Amino acid sequence: MKTITTLACTAAMTAGAAFADGHTQNWDMPMAYSATNFHSEQGVMFAERVKEYTNGAINITVHPGGSLFGGGDIKRAVQTGQVPIGERFMSAHANEAPLLGWDNLPFLATTYADNSKLWEAARDTVNAQLADLNLVALYTCPWPGQGFYFNKEVNSSADTQGIKFRSYNSATATFAEELGMIPVQVEAAELSQALATGVASAFISSGSTGYDRKVWEHLSHYYKVNAWLPRNYVIVNSQSWDALDDATRAGMQKAADETGAACAAKSEELAEFYFAELAKNGMTVEDAGPKFLAELKTIGEKMTADWLETAGADGQAIIDAYNN
């Protein structure tokens, strides 16, 4: 953390000097998902709003698809000041900070309204955790509900034994292991290649990922489960944020608030569209069967209990606040 802080302070002083002499600050913003994904499109809209609301003081260039930093490297790049801002999948960091897995608790908040309520319950605690990581969250945006992709019919865990399963965080790896599958860490930008080469032949994600990656070229079935609605978050290096004057921060936060709301609305609008597109391209899209769903819910209860053990009192406080 000392190294991270030193590097970040250097970056912030450079940014601060640029702002102090009246020049526009040019910020690079790496994003992990393709340019046509709604998160990336909303990121571009965020950049446009920031430029407008800061009167041109901050000019953000969005780099989608892992083109500047791979998804797994974005958080550290922002932490260390290699870039001042970036977007990442929040629960990808649950191994480092278990609290950040708050949005991957299976079957706790399975609608957009409930997911928003859960984020409100978690916001202050999550922001405190991010401050310890030298980060400030400007906005978050949910994905549609998570379901399972397979290349065959699956009715229960008897059909999933030994399958290579693409995981993107500890929660998805746990699901894989509990179902007798073999988890393989694969970033979204590498998913198509992983499916084509047999590195993975199943995964859990939203309809968005399947649509973006045209997974119908490799897989045949999508099972609606709606296990959780995970969130991406746009994060800023703390020193870069603190180096801005009050008016610039206020303009950026206004842009962030508007984009977060617009992004959530777009996610909800697209959820059914993605299912229709998967089906149109030949995939079987259906609800998970009762036996498979019952197994998933049993696994989900265990995962929530395990998370509470690692997240401690802060994790329990989030669930209590949500339930109340």
Secondary structure, 3 states (H helix, E strand, C coil): CHHHHHHHHHHHHHHHHHHHCCCCEEEEEECCCCCCCHHHHHHHHHHHHHHHHCCCCEEEEEECCCCCCCHHHHHHHHHCCCCCEEEEEHHHHCCCCHHHHHHHCCCCCCCHHHHHHHHHHHHHHHHHHHHHCCEEEEEEEECCCCEEEECCCCCCHHHCCCCEEEECCHHHHHHHHHCCCEEEECCHHHHHHHHHHCCCCEEEECHHHHHHCCHHHCCCEEEECCCCCCEEEEEEEHHHHHCCCHHHHHHHHHHHHHHHHHHHHHHHHHHHHHHHHHHHCCCEEEECCHHHHHHHHHHHHHHHHHHHHHHHHHHHHHHHHHHC
